[in-house]
Amino acid sequence: MSMFLRKICFVLFFAVSLCGVAQNDNLPFFDSGPIRYGIKSSSLRDYAIVQKLLEPGLTTVSIPYNVSRGICNYYVEEIGSQAFSYSALQSIELSEGIHFIESSAFEGSKLKRFECPPHLRLIGDAAFRWCTDLEEIVTDANLKEVGVGAFRGCLKLTRFDCPPDMHTIGQMAFYSCDALKTVTFGKDMINIGSMAFDACWNIKLVVCGNPTPATLDNAFTRDVYDNALLVVPRGSLEAYKSAAGWKEFLNVAQDRNKGDTNGDETINSSDVVMVFNHISTGGDVVSAYFSDVDGDGSVSSSDVVVLYNIIINGND
């Protein structure tokens, strides 16, 4: 073999060694800082997946947009199954390159708040199950689906807002989130799995953005059907009142313009009277929702001030 060919072979061997693979759970992997990364292949390119937290006692972690192994550079696009499960992790910053969070990725961790990166499309089955310290989820526009049992047992979670393009919530996704009070579904929601919000006794408000009722399979507990307020898009009241699952709600109202507290399609002094009446004598869940003009969760004199500004200045 000529010297030239030997040099070529050596360079190739060295490059493969730097980008080479060692096997763990049938995935190539390498370590960078406190994170073990795996390599996956798509039709477009190889990319990195967060496979494991090597220091489970860490309370905060930042996942970069890309990560290098020798001369090879990989975009980080996925949080792998059980990557942070039952760790001490309280906060995490994900780069905008993350597209998927796989099953049980954060299960049982100590996360307090989670902000979805802008290109996240899927939260997998049981991804945040039994994150009992989780208080807030900030969703982003590209999130399309929440998997089976994804937030089951998140006992401190008080609100979940589906982005407009989200279409699916899996079975038992929020089962036993007993602090949950408000749920909003976007305009593209088409399927809400069975028992998705069962044992969520304290839900007071459900807001729907799709004029066509989503498939709803015994998703809520009886207390919610009896006591919560369901707010639906204008023109779709009868559709929801006759749709399977949705017709179980006893309190249903069409959405209104902000400040139109009495639903007469105008904003004037009669709306102010309605707010005053609610403050002084109380009212039903419909009155409470539409009289809360400033959106702080209660009806008070501040709602009157905001309503006066809308009437006088047209400010909303």
Disulfide bonds with the S-S distance in Angstrom:
Cys19-Cys72 1.52
